[in-house]
Amino acid sequence: DLHYPLRRQRQMCIRDSSGAEHPPNKAEHQRPNEVGYGLQMGGHVDQILGLIKIAVVFALLFGLPIGGVVAFVFMRAKKRKEERAAPWGALAEKWSGSFDGDRVVCERAGHRLVLDVQMVSVMQASSSPYWSDGGTFTRAQLSVPRAVAKVAKPTRVSFGQVADLVPAAKQLPGDAVIVLEPNGAAVVLDGSVTDHAQLELAFSVLFGLFEVSESAPFSVAPPA
């Protein structure tokens, strides 16, 4: 049949043209994967939103109270510093010292007197003779470039022991702490003290101990 090749070619052309009119749709083949990817991304978004909600709740429950406490402590410290300005400045002037807003420093012949405020934790207080407990304390300290007391390390003593040397020690507040050091001494008062009389008394006791030690290091009688 001479027309067979032509007929065969015509059939092939018809088949090719029908295939061109309806090309394979890649999107249809990929659609299941795309849907799964979308679901997966949606799950991640939900997780992220959940974490954000938890973070917001945590900030509201804990962040605001903590921030409030920090602000309160800062404001209280600022207020106490302002309250100390006048009495501490007067003390520095009387003892020919300087006051920088935080501490009083009096450099005198043969000795040095310093007044400052210390904030102490309970753990620090448990291992130190200076602090009765954790909290805020006003410390007056005497430093001398020679031996003052016959003690090997800072040692807390009673008012009675020191009063034998400096009678003014009996006038210190009942919660005050006296510590003798190999090269000095300290009087620690509870709280941020603004009473000029107490500050003056603390310096007077320390200066009295300095005068007693001028001839030789002193020792205190054992507690009764």
Number of C-alpha atoms within 10 A of each C-alpha: 4 6 7 9 10 10 11 10 11 12 12 12 12 11 11 11 11 11 11 10 8 8 8 10 8 8 10 10 10 10 11 11 12 13 11 11 12 12 12 11 12 12 12 12 12 11 12 12 12 12 12 12 12 12 12 12 12 12 13 11 11 10 12 12 12 12 11 11 11 12 12 12 12 12 12 12 13 11 11 14 17 12 14 19 16 13 17 27 18 18 22 21 14 12 16 12 18 19 18 11 14 14 19 21 21 20 14 11 7 11 16 18 23 20 25 18 19 15 13 15 13 12 10 14 15 13 9 13 17 23 27 18 16 14 15 17 22 21 27 25 24 25 21 18 11 15 17 26 24 16 16 10 13 19 17 18 17 18 21 17 19 22 15 13 19 19 14 17 24 16 13 20 14 10 10 20 21 30 20 28 22 19 21 24 25 26 25 24 26 19 14 20 21 17 11 16 12 15 21 18 17 27 21 15 27 25 19 17 22 24 14 16 20 13 9 13 17 17 15 17 13 9 9 6
